[in-house]
Amino acid sequence: MLDLNQDWNALPSRQELEDARGSREMDAPPSPDVQPPWEIPDVVAVTAAVSGRIVREVDDLPTRQYALDFDSFVASAIDSIEAGACGVHVDFGGIAAIEESGLSVPDAYSKIIPAISQGTTRDWVRDANILRGASFAENLFPISSGLAETAPMAPNFPVPWMEAAAQAVTDKGGRVFFSIHSTAEVDLARRLILSKGILPSPTCWIILIGYPYDDATDRLGTYLANPKAMATELIQIVDRIREIDADAFIQVCAAGRAGHYLATQAMLLGLHVRVGTEDTAYRYPHRDELLAGSVEMVERARVTAEALGRRLATPAELRHLIGMEPEPTLDGASTSRPEGAVR
């Protein structure tokens, strides 16, 4: 501070002090490297949830590219993998043509997952729902059979079931992803499962907010009414997860009307994304245009990622990010399959 007890005529002017410190005008900025680079990973893991159940109540559907039976499910999964998705979520819940086919839960998974693998030369991380079936054995069949490697699990199911499922998936070398629909479920995951030391590090999370629901829906995913609500809700959930595990692997579902906007926000935050017609039917939050299918979402995610300086992760990179071993074969041995170039 200048000494105000002195003769003010002797004190330096603002310009003198500016000159003394080598002050810069805005048209003569310092080198850009005074701003350190952000901690944003180069790769973004983009997986696809290809079920078409989101449109099962839509009349006069203008496209037949939604997965609503065995053949279209397999075809949509293959197309998504070929477009660059490093994994596919296999869940046929709500698809009448599959659930009412007469096949058991194990038979349905045994039909779908190998068919996808046989339809592409690319490697892919096999994620499967473990809620279907009339017994614990049927619930966990995708994992215990070696057909699937990862599985999502909401953290408010019966605690003994969650403990056993988490242990079974871990023992098989797979990974459980906590499916989070609100911040409350983050704390449930911490208290009911993570505090018991069952799961390895890093912990894995998949955020599913913005999903459509009404008074009859048994699970409420936070409604995203506007862009600010989307950003603040996502950041709040991510902050709660990072408080538990600073190195957590976090993936965000492109769900609801704001699907691609939500995926873009996730990429801006350095997170990973899951896209596909299981969670949304809309191209944009401000229009009623329906997506052509899951492959369109994968392609749009790739273009957005590249525009943000990121690239789509390979399946091997996804497995590495979540702490898994290289891809297993169905008998448990490891193998190496050609991945092909991500387009």
LOKOL-376989 format. One record per residue (C-alpha): residue number from 1; residue in three letters; x, y, z. Coordinates in Angstrom, 2 decimals. Layout:
N
+-----+-----+---------+---------+---------+
:   n : res :      xx :      yy :      zz :
+-----+-----+---------+---------+---------+
: NUM : ALA :       X :       Y :       Z :
...
+-----+-----+---------+---------+---------+
END
This chain:
343
+-----+-----+---------+---------+---------+
:   n : res :      xx :      yy :      zz :
+-----+-----+---------+---------+---------+
:   1 : MET :    0.00 :    0.00 :    0.00 :
:   2 : LEU :    1.20 :    3.52 :   -0.74 :
:   3 : ASP :    2.18 :    5.61 :    2.27 :
:   4 : LEU :   -0.62 :    8.15 :    2.53 :
:   5 : ASN :    1.32 :   10.16 :    5.10 :
:   6 : GLN :    3.72 :   11.27 :    2.38 :
:   7 : ASP :    3.21 :   14.15 :   -0.01 :
:   8 : TRP :    0.77 :   12.68 :   -2.53 :
:   9 : ASN :    2.51 :   14.59 :   -5.30 :
:  10 : ALA :    5.52 :   12.39 :   -4.64 :
:  11 : LEU :    3.58 :    9.15 :   -4.81 :
:  12 : PRO :    3.65 :    7.20 :   -8.12 :
:  13 : SER :    0.63 :    7.29 :  -10.40 :
:  14 : ARG :   -1.28 :    4.23 :  -11.51 :
:  15 : GLN :    0.46 :    4.39 :  -14.87 :
:  16 : GLU :    3.90 :    4.53 :  -13.29 :
:  17 : LEU :    3.13 :    1.45 :  -11.23 :
:  18 : GLU :    1.62 :   -0.30 :  -14.23 :
:  19 : ASP :    4.78 :    0.42 :  -16.23 :
:  20 : ALA :    6.97 :   -0.76 :  -13.34 :
:  21 : ARG :    5.31 :   -4.15 :  -13.19 :
:  22 : GLY :    5.32 :   -4.53 :  -16.99 :
:  23 : SER :    1.54 :   -4.40 :  -17.16 :
:  24 : ARG :   -0.06 :   -5.96 :  -20.22 :
:  25 : GLU :   -2.99 :   -4.66 :  -22.18 :
:  26 : MET :   -5.53 :   -7.23 :  -23.42 :
:  27 : ASP :   -4.03 :   -7.03 :  -26.90 :
:  28 : ALA :   -0.65 :   -8.18 :  -25.56 :
:  29 : PRO :   -1.52 :  -11.29 :  -23.50 :
:  30 : PRO :    1.03 :  -13.59 :  -21.87 :
:  31 : SER :    1.89 :  -16.99 :  -23.30 :
:  32 : PRO :   -1.11 :  -19.37 :  -23.27 :
:  33 : ASP :    0.85 :  -21.82 :  -21.12 :
:  34 : VAL :    0.18 :  -19.69 :  -18.03 :
:  35 : GLN :   -3.10 :  -21.64 :  -17.99 :
:  36 : PRO :   -2.34 :  -25.27 :  -17.04 :
:  37 : PRO :   -4.16 :  -28.00 :  -18.98 :
:  38 : TRP :   -7.30 :  -29.47 :  -17.47 :
:  39 : GLU :   -7.31 :  -33.02 :  -16.14 :
:  40 : ILE :   -9.54 :  -34.43 :  -18.87 :
:  41 : PRO :   -8.77 :  -37.98 :  -20.09 :
:  42 : ASP :   -8.10 :  -38.36 :  -23.79 :
:  43 : VAL :  -10.34 :  -41.40 :  -24.06 :
:  44 : VAL :  -14.06 :  -41.57 :  -23.43 :
:  45 : ALA :  -15.67 :  -44.98 :  -23.04 :
:  46 : VAL :  -18.88 :  -45.00 :  -25.06 :
:  47 : THR :  -21.11 :  -48.02 :  -24.57 :
:  48 : ALA :  -24.56 :  -48.69 :  -26.00 :
:  49 : ALA :  -27.82 :  -49.80 :  -24.37 :
:  50 : VAL :  -29.74 :  -50.84 :  -27.45 :
:  51 : SER :  -33.11 :  -52.04 :  -26.11 :
:  52 : GLY :  -36.01 :  -50.34 :  -27.85 :
:  53 : ARG :  -38.39 :  -50.50 :  -24.90 :
:  54 : ILE :  -38.40 :  -46.70 :  -24.59 :
:  55 : VAL :  -40.78 :  -46.55 :  -27.58 :
:  56 : ARG :  -43.01 :  -49.52 :  -26.88 :
:  57 : GLU :  -45.92 :  -47.16 :  -26.12 :
:  58 : VAL :  -45.25 :  -44.87 :  -29.10 :
:  59 : ASP :  -47.92 :  -45.07 :  -31.80 :
:  60 : ASP :  -47.01 :  -45.06 :  -35.48 :
:  61 : LEU :  -43.29 :  -45.41 :  -34.83 :
:  62 : PRO :  -41.63 :  -43.92 :  -37.95 :
:  63 : THR :  -38.63 :  -46.24 :  -37.81 :
:  64 : ARG :  -38.03 :  -49.94 :  -37.38 :
:  65 : GLN :  -34.47 :  -49.52 :  -36.12 :
:  66 : TYR :  -35.40 :  -49.85 :  -32.45 :
:  67 : ALA :  -34.51 :  -53.17 :  -30.84 :
:  68 : LEU :  -37.87 :  -54.78 :  -30.08 :
:  69 : ASP :  -37.16 :  -58.48 :  -30.75 :
:  70 : PHE :  -34.22 :  -60.90 :  -30.85 :
:  71 : ASP :  -33.09 :  -60.08 :  -34.38 :
:  72 : SER :  -33.31 :  -56.30 :  -34.07 :
:  73 : PHE :  -31.61 :  -56.38 :  -30.66 :
:  74 : VAL :  -28.66 :  -58.32 :  -32.04 :
:  75 : ALA :  -28.49 :  -56.19 :  -35.19 :
:  76 : SER :  -28.58 :  -52.92 :  -33.24 :
:  77 : ALA :  -25.85 :  -54.15 :  -30.90 :
:  78 : ILE :  -23.61 :  -55.20 :  -33.81 :
:  79 : ASP :  -24.14 :  -51.90 :  -35.62 :
:  80 : SER :  -23.30 :  -49.97 :  -32.44 :
:  81 : ILE :  -20.10 :  -51.95 :  -31.93 :
:  82 : GLU :  -19.10 :  -51.41 :  -35.55 :
:  83 : ALA :  -19.73 :  -47.66 :  -35.09 :
:  84 : GLY :  -17.26 :  -47.55 :  -32.21 :
:  85 : ALA :  -19.08 :  -48.53 :  -29.01 :
:  86 : CYS :  -16.64 :  -50.41 :  -26.77 :
:  87 : GLY :  -19.41 :  -52.27 :  -24.98 :
:  88 : VAL :  -23.09 :  -53.14 :  -25.08 :
:  89 : HIS :  -25.62 :  -53.37 :  -22.25 :
:  90 : VAL :  -27.78 :  -56.45 :  -22.77 :
:  91 : ASP :  -31.17 :  -56.14 :  -21.08 :
:  92 : PHE :  -34.33 :  -57.48 :  -22.68 :
:  93 : GLY :  -36.66 :  -56.44 :  -19.87 :
:  94 : GLY :  -39.79 :  -54.82 :  -21.25 :
:  95 : ILE :  -39.33 :  -56.30 :  -24.73 :
:  96 : ALA :  -42.41 :  -58.47 :  -25.17 :
:  97 : ALA :  -41.12 :  -60.40 :  -28.18 :
:  98 : ILE :  -38.20 :  -61.67 :  -26.07 :
:  99 : GLU :  -39.81 :  -62.01 :  -22.66 :
: 100 : GLU :  -42.80 :  -63.84 :  -24.11 :
: 101 : SER :  -40.78 :  -66.04 :  -26.46 :
: 102 : GLY :  -40.98 :  -69.04 :  -24.15 :
: 103 : LEU :  -37.22 :  -69.07 :  -23.59 :
: 104 : SER :  -35.87 :  -69.08 :  -20.05 :
: 105 : VAL :  -33.73 :  -66.18 :  -18.87 :
: 106 : PRO :  -30.50 :  -68.22 :  -19.30 :
: 107 : ASP :  -31.61 :  -69.34 :  -22.76 :
: 108 : ALA :  -32.40 :  -65.77 :  -23.84 :
: 109 : TYR :  -28.97 :  -64.50 :  -22.77 :
: 110 : SER :  -27.34 :  -67.55 :  -24.35 :
: 111 : LYS :  -29.07 :  -66.70 :  -27.61 :
: 112 : ILE :  -28.42 :  -62.96 :  -27.70 :
: 113 : ILE :  -24.85 :  -62.48 :  -26.45 :
: 114 : PRO :  -23.10 :  -65.13 :  -28.61 :
: 115 : ALA :  -25.09 :  -63.92 :  -31.63 :
: 116 : ILE :  -23.71 :  -60.43 :  -31.14 :
: 117 : SER :  -20.15 :  -61.72 :  -30.86 :
: 118 : GLN :  -20.58 :  -63.88 :  -33.94 :
: 119 : GLY :  -21.83 :  -60.90 :  -35.93 :
: 120 : THR :  -18.73 :  -58.74 :  -35.47 :
: 121 : THR :  -14.97 :  -59.22 :  -35.58 :
: 122 : ARG :  -14.54 :  -56.49 :  -32.98 :
: 123 : ASP :  -14.00 :  -57.02 :  -29.30 :
: 124 : TRP :  -16.70 :  -55.63 :  -26.98 :
: 125 : VAL :  -17.27 :  -55.44 :  -23.23 :
: 126 : ARG :  -20.37 :  -57.46 :  -22.38 :
: 127 : ASP :  -22.57 :  -55.78 :  -19.79 :
: 128 : ALA :  -25.76 :  -57.54 :  -18.70 :
: 129 : ASN :  -28.69 :  -57.02 :  -16.40 :
: 130 : ILE :  -28.66 :  -59.38 :  -13.39 :
: 131 : LEU :  -32.23 :  -58.80 :  -12.22 :
: 132 : ARG :  -34.10 :  -61.25 :  -14.46 :
: 133 : GLY :  -35.18 :  -64.71 :  -13.39 :
: 134 : ALA :  -36.91 :  -66.62 :  -10.62 :
: 135 : SER :  -33.79 :  -67.54 :   -8.61 :
: 136 : PHE :  -30.41 :  -66.13 :   -7.66 :
: 137 : ALA :  -28.86 :  -68.57 :  -10.13 :
: 138 : GLU :  -30.97 :  -67.13 :  -12.96 :
: 139 : ASN :  -30.27 :  -63.55 :  -11.80 :
: 140 : LEU :  -26.51 :  -64.11 :  -11.98 :
: 141 : PHE :  -26.50 :  -66.41 :  -15.00 :
: 142 : PRO :  -24.96 :  -63.84 :  -17.39 :
: 143 : ILE :  -21.98 :  -63.49 :  -15.02 :
: 144 : SER :  -21.63 :  -67.06 :  -13.73 :
: 145 : SER :  -21.80 :  -68.44 :  -17.27 :
: 146 : GLY :  -19.04 :  -66.11 :  -18.45 :
: 147 : LEU :  -21.35 :  -64.52 :  -21.02 :
: 148 : ALA :  -21.08 :  -61.09 :  -19.37 :
: 149 : GLU :  -18.24 :  -59.20 :  -17.71 :
: 150 : THR :  -19.97 :  -56.30 :  -15.97 :
: 151 : ALA :  -23.39 :  -55.67 :  -14.48 :
: 152 : PRO :  -25.27 :  -52.62 :  -13.16 :
: 153 : MET :  -26.97 :  -52.73 :   -9.78 :
: 154 : ALA :  -29.16 :  -50.10 :   -8.15 :
: 155 : PRO :  -28.17 :  -49.81 :   -4.47 :
: 156 : ASN :  -31.62 :  -50.14 :   -2.89 :
: 157 : PHE :  -32.34 :  -53.79 :   -3.56 :
: 158 : PRO :  -32.47 :  -56.23 :   -0.59 :
: 159 : VAL :  -29.13 :  -56.02 :    1.18 :
: 160 : PRO :  -28.41 :  -59.79 :    1.36 :
: 161 : TRP :  -29.04 :  -60.05 :   -2.38 :
: 162 : MET :  -26.81 :  -57.07 :   -3.15 :
: 163 : GLU :  -23.99 :  -58.40 :   -0.97 :
: 164 : ALA :  -24.15 :  -61.83 :   -2.60 :
: 165 : ALA :  -24.43 :  -60.40 :   -6.13 :
: 166 : ALA :  -21.52 :  -58.02 :   -5.59 :
: 167 : GLN :  -19.39 :  -60.88 :   -4.23 :
: 168 : ALA :  -20.34 :  -63.24 :   -7.05 :
: 169 : VAL :  -19.55 :  -60.72 :   -9.80 :
: 170 : THR :  -16.23 :  -59.82 :   -8.13 :
: 171 : ASP :  -15.25 :  -63.47 :   -7.62 :
: 172 : LYS :  -15.82 :  -64.04 :  -11.34 :
: 173 : GLY :  -13.43 :  -61.19 :  -12.18 :
: 174 : GLY :  -16.21 :  -58.85 :  -13.27 :
: 175 : ARG :  -17.28 :  -55.42 :  -12.10 :
: 176 : VAL :  -20.48 :  -54.12 :  -10.55 :
: 177 : PHE :  -21.62 :  -50.66 :  -11.65 :
: 178 : PHE :  -23.81 :  -48.83 :   -9.16 :
: 179 : SER :  -26.79 :  -47.48 :  -11.08 :
: 180 : ILE :  -27.53 :  -44.05 :   -9.59 :
: 181 : HIS :  -30.80 :  -42.21 :  -10.15 :
: 182 : SER :  -30.37 :  -39.58 :   -7.41 :
: 183 : THR :  -27.83 :  -38.47 :   -4.80 :
: 184 : ALA :  -29.66 :  -40.55 :   -2.17 :
: 185 : GLU :  -28.58 :  -43.72 :   -3.95 :
: 186 : VAL :  -24.91 :  -42.69 :   -3.77 :
: 187 : ASP :  -25.07 :  -42.81 :    0.02 :
: 188 : LEU :  -26.96 :  -46.11 :   -0.07 :
: 189 : ALA :  -24.16 :  -47.62 :   -2.16 :
: 190 : ARG :  -21.61 :  -46.38 :    0.37 :
: 191 : ARG :  -23.45 :  -47.58 :    3.46 :
: 192 : LEU :  -24.89 :  -50.85 :    2.25 :
: 193 : ILE :  -22.13 :  -52.26 :    0.02 :
: 194 : LEU :  -18.92 :  -50.24 :   -0.21 :
: 195 : SER :  -18.46 :  -50.00 :    3.56 :
: 196 : LYS :  -18.28 :  -53.81 :    3.65 :
: 197 : GLY :  -15.20 :  -54.01 :    1.42 :
: 198 : ILE :  -16.71 :  -56.39 :   -1.12 :
: 199 : LEU :  -15.87 :  -54.46 :   -4.29 :
: 200 : PRO :  -12.38 :  -53.69 :   -5.68 :
: 201 : SER :  -11.07 :  -50.28 :   -6.65 :
: 202 : PRO :  -11.79 :  -48.25 :   -8.59 :
: 203 : THR :  -15.49 :  -48.29 :   -7.80 :
: 204 : CYS :  -17.72 :  -48.12 :  -10.88 :
: 205 : TRP :  -20.83 :  -45.99 :  -11.25 :
: 206 : ILE :  -23.39 :  -45.33 :  -13.94 :
: 207 : ILE :  -25.59 :  -42.26 :  -13.54 :
: 208 : LEU :  -29.11 :  -42.59 :  -14.91 :
: 209 : ILE :  -30.95 :  -39.31 :  -14.44 :
: 210 : GLY :  -33.50 :  -37.70 :  -16.74 :
: 211 : TYR :  -35.25 :  -41.01 :  -17.46 :
: 212 : PRO :  -39.02 :  -40.67 :  -18.10 :
: 213 : TYR :  -41.34 :  -41.72 :  -15.29 :
: 214 : ASP :  -44.90 :  -41.25 :  -14.08 :
: 215 : ASP :  -46.99 :  -42.09 :  -11.01 :
: 216 : ALA :  -46.79 :  -45.82 :  -11.76 :
: 217 : THR :  -43.00 :  -45.96 :  -12.16 :
: 218 : ASP :  -41.23 :  -47.91 :   -9.39 :
: 219 : ARG :  -37.95 :  -45.99 :   -9.64 :
: 220 : LEU :  -37.64 :  -42.23 :  -10.00 :
: 221 : GLY :  -34.76 :  -40.81 :  -11.99 :
: 222 : THR :  -34.34 :  -37.09 :  -11.34 :
: 223 : TYR :  -36.25 :  -35.04 :  -13.92 :
: 224 : LEU :  -34.12 :  -32.55 :  -15.84 :
: 225 : ALA :  -36.40 :  -29.62 :  -16.59 :
: 226 : ASN :  -33.83 :  -27.30 :  -18.18 :
: 227 : PRO :  -30.09 :  -27.04 :  -18.99 :
: 228 : LYS :  -29.18 :  -25.62 :  -15.57 :
: 229 : ALA :  -31.05 :  -28.40 :  -13.79 :
: 230 : MET :  -29.18 :  -30.93 :  -15.93 :
: 231 : ALA :  -25.77 :  -29.46 :  -15.15 :
: 232 : THR :  -26.30 :  -28.92 :  -11.41 :
: 233 : GLU :  -27.90 :  -32.32 :  -10.83 :
: 234 : LEU :  -25.12 :  -34.14 :  -12.65 :
: 235 : ILE :  -22.37 :  -32.19 :  -10.88 :
: 236 : GLN :  -23.98 :  -32.80 :   -7.49 :
: 237 : ILE :  -24.10 :  -36.57 :   -8.01 :
: 238 : VAL :  -20.53 :  -36.64 :   -9.34 :
: 239 : ASP :  -19.31 :  -34.65 :   -6.32 :
: 240 : ARG :  -20.96 :  -37.10 :   -3.92 :
: 241 : ILE :  -19.32 :  -40.03 :   -5.73 :
: 242 : ARG :  -15.88 :  -38.36 :   -5.73 :
: 243 : GLU :  -16.17 :  -37.80 :   -1.97 :
: 244 : ILE :  -16.37 :  -41.57 :   -1.61 :
: 245 : ASP :  -13.81 :  -42.52 :   -4.26 :
: 246 : ALA :  -11.74 :  -39.81 :   -5.93 :
: 247 : ASP :  -10.63 :  -42.31 :   -8.58 :
: 248 : ALA :  -14.07 :  -43.73 :   -9.33 :
: 249 : PHE :  -14.99 :  -44.66 :  -12.89 :
: 250 : ILE :  -18.16 :  -42.72 :  -13.72 :
: 251 : GLN :  -20.34 :  -43.24 :  -16.76 :
: 252 : VAL :  -23.42 :  -41.15 :  -17.57 :
: 253 : CYS :  -26.45 :  -42.42 :  -19.47 :
: 254 : ALA :  -27.73 :  -40.25 :  -22.30 :
: 255 : ALA :  -31.27 :  -40.51 :  -20.96 :
: 256 : GLY :  -34.56 :  -38.71 :  -21.47 :
: 257 : ARG :  -35.24 :  -35.72 :  -23.69 :
: 258 : ALA :  -31.82 :  -34.21 :  -23.02 :
: 259 : GLY :  -29.93 :  -37.41 :  -23.86 :
: 260 : HIS :  -27.21 :  -36.03 :  -26.13 :
: 261 : TYR :  -26.97 :  -32.80 :  -24.13 :
: 262 : LEU :  -26.41 :  -34.90 :  -21.00 :
: 263 : ALA :  -23.77 :  -36.99 :  -22.76 :
: 264 : THR :  -22.01 :  -33.83 :  -23.90 :
: 265 : GLN :  -22.05 :  -32.42 :  -20.36 :
: 266 : ALA :  -20.54 :  -35.68 :  -19.13 :
: 267 : MET :  -17.74 :  -35.49 :  -21.71 :
: 268 : LEU :  -17.05 :  -31.87 :  -20.70 :
: 269 : LEU :  -16.57 :  -33.11 :  -17.12 :
: 270 : GLY :  -14.13 :  -35.80 :  -18.26 :
: 271 : LEU :  -16.61 :  -38.63 :  -17.66 :
: 272 : HIS :  -17.72 :  -41.55 :  -19.82 :
: 273 : VAL :  -21.09 :  -42.16 :  -21.44 :
: 274 : ARG :  -23.66 :  -44.79 :  -22.28 :
: 275 : VAL :  -25.94 :  -44.04 :  -25.21 :
: 276 : GLY :  -28.77 :  -45.92 :  -26.87 :
: 277 : THR :  -32.49 :  -46.27 :  -27.29 :
: 278 : GLU :  -32.98 :  -48.07 :  -23.99 :
: 279 : ASP :  -32.89 :  -44.67 :  -22.28 :
: 280 : THR :  -34.09 :  -42.10 :  -24.82 :
: 281 : ALA :  -35.91 :  -41.72 :  -28.10 :
: 282 : TYR :  -35.24 :  -38.02 :  -28.77 :
: 283 : ARG :  -32.50 :  -36.35 :  -30.78 :
: 284 : TYR :  -32.83 :  -33.01 :  -29.00 :
: 285 : PRO :  -34.49 :  -31.75 :  -25.82 :
: 286 : HIS :  -36.31 :  -28.92 :  -27.64 :
: 287 : ARG :  -37.77 :  -30.93 :  -30.53 :
: 288 : ASP :  -39.89 :  -34.05 :  -30.96 :
: 289 : GLU :  -37.62 :  -35.70 :  -33.56 :
: 290 : LEU :  -37.04 :  -39.38 :  -32.82 :
: 291 : LEU :  -33.67 :  -41.03 :  -33.17 :
: 292 : ALA :  -33.12 :  -43.45 :  -36.03 :
: 293 : GLY :  -31.65 :  -45.94 :  -33.56 :
: 294 : SER :  -28.80 :  -46.61 :  -31.15 :
: 295 : VAL :  -26.12 :  -46.51 :  -33.82 :
: 296 : GLU :  -27.01 :  -42.87 :  -34.53 :
: 297 : MET :  -26.30 :  -42.05 :  -30.89 :
: 298 : VAL :  -22.93 :  -43.81 :  -30.98 :
: 299 : GLU :  -21.94 :  -41.88 :  -34.08 :
: 300 : ARG :  -23.05 :  -38.55 :  -32.60 :
: 301 : ALA :  -21.13 :  -39.33 :  -29.39 :
: 302 : ARG :  -18.00 :  -40.03 :  -31.42 :
: 303 : VAL :  -18.27 :  -36.75 :  -33.33 :
: 304 : THR :  -18.86 :  -34.81 :  -30.10 :
: 305 : ALA :  -15.97 :  -36.52 :  -28.34 :
: 306 : GLU :  -13.61 :  -35.70 :  -31.21 :
: 307 : ALA :  -14.80 :  -32.08 :  -31.24 :
: 308 : LEU :  -13.87 :  -31.92 :  -27.55 :
: 309 : GLY :  -10.41 :  -33.41 :  -28.13 :
: 310 : ARG :  -11.29 :  -36.88 :  -26.89 :
: 311 : ARG :  -11.50 :  -40.21 :  -28.68 :
: 312 : LEU :  -13.55 :  -43.34 :  -28.21 :
: 313 : ALA :  -11.95 :  -45.91 :  -25.92 :
: 314 : THR :  -11.31 :  -49.44 :  -27.08 :
: 315 : PRO :  -12.74 :  -52.37 :  -25.09 :
: 316 : ALA :   -9.24 :  -53.10 :  -23.76 :
: 317 : GLU :   -8.94 :  -49.51 :  -22.55 :
: 318 : LEU :  -12.33 :  -49.71 :  -20.83 :
: 319 : ARG :  -11.32 :  -52.91 :  -19.05 :
: 320 : HIS :   -8.10 :  -51.23 :  -17.94 :
: 321 : LEU :   -9.98 :  -48.16 :  -16.68 :
: 322 : ILE :  -12.20 :  -50.29 :  -14.45 :
: 323 : GLY :   -9.38 :  -52.53 :  -13.27 :
: 324 : MET :  -10.35 :  -55.68 :  -15.13 :
: 325 : GLU :   -8.18 :  -58.31 :  -16.72 :
: 326 : PRO :   -8.04 :  -58.65 :  -20.54 :
: 327 : GLU :  -11.11 :  -60.04 :  -22.27 :
: 328 : PRO :  -12.05 :  -63.55 :  -21.10 :
: 329 : THR :  -13.44 :  -66.24 :  -23.31 :
: 330 : LEU :  -16.62 :  -68.01 :  -22.29 :
: 331 : ASP :  -14.58 :  -70.73 :  -20.54 :
: 332 : GLY :  -12.69 :  -68.16 :  -18.44 :
: 333 : ALA :   -9.38 :  -68.12 :  -20.34 :
: 334 : SER :   -8.05 :  -64.87 :  -21.76 :
: 335 : THR :   -7.84 :  -64.25 :  -25.45 :
: 336 : SER :   -6.97 :  -61.49 :  -27.87 :
: 337 : ARG :   -9.45 :  -60.53 :  -30.57 :
: 338 : PRO :   -9.01 :  -57.94 :  -33.30 :
: 339 : GLU :  -10.58 :  -54.66 :  -32.25 :
: 340 : GLY :  -10.46 :  -52.84 :  -35.56 :
: 341 : ALA :   -9.99 :  -49.12 :  -35.85 :
: 342 : VAL :  -12.53 :  -46.94 :  -34.09 :
: 343 : ARG :  -14.12 :  -44.75 :  -36.72 :
+-----+-----+---------+---------+---------+
END
